[in-house]
Each structure stands twice: as structure tokens, then as C-alpha cells.
Amino acid sequence: MERVRAAGRRVTEITLAPFDLAATTAWLGDCLSMQSDVKRLPRLAQLFQRKTGGNPSFMRQFVRHLSDKRALVFDATSHTWSAGD
């Protein structure tokens, strides 16, 4: 970044505050199309809070990690996510 600034380029920094549990729950509900899953969504949101500290960038990476490990599996027919094997 310093080299970019030194070259005379304009740099805009964006700081994201961590999500609280309510925001994490809403984000996961939207991201995973789980808004109506009142049983699993709160537990999943708590897990994400513990593992990512509410950091939006880490949460996105954690979804990818769980998907890669098949702990979260997307069903293209029903357009839903579920716990994997």
C-alpha cells in the first residue's frame, strides 16, 4: 500500500467491524438460504462467531473451508445447504 501511495495513487481503506451474533445469523441465513431453519441456523451462527470472531472475511473463508471438507454440502436440486458426511 505504501508503494501505491508513494506513486501518487489514491488509496481508500475500508475497515469492517466484526459482526455481532445477530448480524452473523442474518448473514448465514442469506448466504446459505437457511432463514427458515430456526433449529440449525442459531447453532451454526454461534459456531461461526467462535471460529471467526465475527470477521466477515473469515466467515466467507470458513464457509468455503466447510464446503471443501464436505461438512457443508449444497444440494443443487433443492437449493439448500446441509451438514455433510
Buried (B, 14 or more C-beta within 10 A) or exposed (E): EEEEEEEEEEEEEEEEEBBEEEBBBBBBBEEBBBEEBEEBBBEBBEBBBEBBEBBBEBBEEBBEEBBEEEEBEBEEEEEEBEEEE
